[in-house]
Amino acid sequence: MRIRLEPGLCVGHALCAARAPEVYALDEQGFCQSDGAQVAAGFEEQARLGASQCPEGAITLWDEGEDPAAAERGPCA
């Protein structure tokens, strides 16, 4: 599973990292810095939980071999 972040949508609420700190890295200002990151085995559920908390729907998750355009997005996507 990979993380795709739409940086223009992220406004730094940091809810992704609050719910899944093992998965989502933040910069000093609270913006998600996990674009393109591979989710470690066993952390897929945490990745989904963190993505679901993004009010802007800035985070998309997809599995290798899947079309990222058809991937899971946050609630406001």
Short mmCIF file of the C-alpha atoms (twelve columns), coordinates in Angstrom:
data_MODEL
# 
_entry.id   MODEL 
# 
loop_
_atom_site.group_PDB 
_atom_site.id 
_atom_site.type_symbol 
_atom_site.label_atom_id 
_atom_site.label_alt_id 
_atom_site.label_comp_id 
_atom_site.label_asym_id 
_atom_site.label_seq_id 
_atom_site.Cartn_x 
_atom_site.Cartn_y 
_atom_site.Cartn_z 
_atom_site.pdbx_PDB_model_num 
ATOM 1  C CA . MET A 1  0.000   0.000  0.000   1 
ATOM 2  C CA . ARG A 2  1.221   3.504  -0.851  1 
ATOM 3  C CA . ILE A 3  0.256   6.984  0.289   1 
ATOM 4  C CA . ARG A 4  -0.533  9.743  -2.165  1 
ATOM 5  C CA . LEU A 5  -0.908  13.265 -0.831  1 
ATOM 6  C CA . GLU A 6  -2.434  16.205 -2.664  1 
ATOM 7  C CA . PRO A 7  -0.247  18.922 -1.127  1 
ATOM 8  C CA . GLY A 8  -2.538  21.734 -2.242  1 
ATOM 9  C CA . LEU A 9  -5.354  20.196 -0.199  1 
ATOM 10 C CA . CYS A 10 -3.431  19.610 3.027   1 
ATOM 11 C CA . VAL A 11 -3.895  22.541 5.404   1 
ATOM 12 C CA . GLY A 12 -1.979  21.113 8.358   1 
ATOM 13 C CA . HIS A 13 -4.687  19.841 10.708  1 
ATOM 14 C CA . ALA A 14 -2.330  16.884 11.383  1 
ATOM 15 C CA . LEU A 15 -5.251  14.559 12.128  1 
ATOM 16 C CA . CYS A 16 -3.671  11.826 9.997   1 
ATOM 17 C CA . ALA A 17 -0.598  11.712 12.222  1 
ATOM 18 C CA . ALA A 18 -2.646  12.093 15.392  1 
ATOM 19 C CA . ARG A 19 -4.484  8.853  14.541  1 
ATOM 20 C CA . ALA A 20 -1.582  7.010  12.871  1 
ATOM 21 C CA . PRO A 21 1.785   8.467  13.927  1 
ATOM 22 C CA . GLU A 22 3.561   5.283  12.800  1 
ATOM 23 C CA . VAL A 23 2.397   5.944  9.224   1 
ATOM 24 C CA . TYR A 24 2.172   9.708  8.653   1 
ATOM 25 C CA . ALA A 25 5.146   12.064 8.990   1 
ATOM 26 C CA . LEU A 26 4.647   15.803 9.450   1 
ATOM 27 C CA . ASP A 27 6.850   18.802 8.799   1 
ATOM 28 C CA . GLU A 28 7.523   21.466 11.441  1 
ATOM 29 C CA . GLN A 29 4.291   23.254 10.526  1 
ATOM 30 C CA . GLY A 30 2.056   20.178 10.774  1 
ATOM 31 C CA . PHE A 31 1.755   19.417 7.058   1 
ATOM 32 C CA . CYS A 32 1.817   15.785 5.964   1 
ATOM 33 C CA . GLN A 33 5.111   14.741 4.359   1 
ATOM 34 C CA . SER A 34 4.239   11.137 3.484   1 
ATOM 35 C CA . ASP A 35 3.566   11.523 -0.248  1 
ATOM 36 C CA . GLY A 36 4.746   8.402  -2.065  1 
ATOM 37 C CA . ALA A 37 5.556   6.540  1.142   1 
ATOM 38 C CA . GLN A 38 5.173   2.786  1.321   1 
ATOM 39 C CA . VAL A 39 2.991   1.672  4.248   1 
ATOM 40 C CA . ALA A 40 4.846   -0.946 6.258   1 
ATOM 41 C CA . ALA A 41 3.299   -4.403 6.476   1 
ATOM 42 C CA . GLY A 42 0.872   -4.582 9.363   1 
ATOM 43 C CA . PHE A 43 0.122   -0.833 9.341   1 
ATOM 44 C CA . GLU A 44 -2.497  -0.809 6.583   1 
ATOM 45 C CA . GLU A 45 -5.396  -0.355 8.995   1 
ATOM 46 C CA . GLN A 46 -3.650  2.568  10.708  1 
ATOM 47 C CA . ALA A 47 -3.016  4.128  7.284   1 
ATOM 48 C CA . ARG A 48 -6.726  3.858  6.462   1 
ATOM 49 C CA . LEU A 49 -7.679  5.327  9.829   1 
ATOM 50 C CA . GLY A 50 -5.316  8.284  9.405   1 
ATOM 51 C CA . ALA A 51 -6.514  8.956  5.845   1 
ATOM 52 C CA . SER A 52 -10.129 8.825  6.963   1 
ATOM 53 C CA . GLN A 53 -9.463  11.620 9.466   1 
ATOM 54 C CA . CYS A 54 -8.326  14.129 6.827   1 
ATOM 55 C CA . PRO A 55 -11.192 16.644 6.490   1 
ATOM 56 C CA . GLU A 56 -9.855  17.831 3.128   1 
ATOM 57 C CA . GLY A 57 -9.549  14.349 1.632   1 
ATOM 58 C CA . ALA A 58 -5.910  15.088 0.785   1 
ATOM 59 C CA . ILE A 59 -4.742  11.497 1.318   1 
ATOM 60 C CA . THR A 60 -5.235  8.659  -1.141  1 
ATOM 61 C CA . LEU A 61 -4.186  5.065  -0.437  1 
ATOM 62 C CA . TRP A 62 -3.612  2.447  -3.075  1 
ATOM 63 C CA . ASP A 63 -2.111  -0.990 -3.428  1 
ATOM 64 C CA . GLU A 64 0.707   -1.780 -5.825  1 
ATOM 65 C CA . GLY A 65 -0.697  -2.642 -9.220  1 
ATOM 66 C CA . GLU A 66 -3.906  -0.697 -8.565  1 
ATOM 67 C CA . ASP A 67 -4.834  2.422  -10.502 1 
ATOM 68 C CA . PRO A 68 -4.272  5.339  -8.062  1 
ATOM 69 C CA . ALA A 69 -7.214  7.173  -9.675  1 
ATOM 70 C CA . ALA A 70 -9.542  4.444  -8.372  1 
ATOM 71 C CA . ALA A 71 -7.947  4.311  -4.923  1 
ATOM 72 C CA . GLU A 72 -9.373  4.958  -1.458  1 
ATOM 73 C CA . ARG A 73 -9.631  8.647  -0.543  1 
ATOM 74 C CA . GLY A 74 -10.484 10.563 2.581   1 
ATOM 75 C CA . PRO A 75 -14.075 11.507 3.412   1 
ATOM 76 C CA . CYS A 76 -14.319 14.803 1.519   1 
ATOM 77 C CA . ALA A 77 -12.870 13.611 -1.769  1 
# 
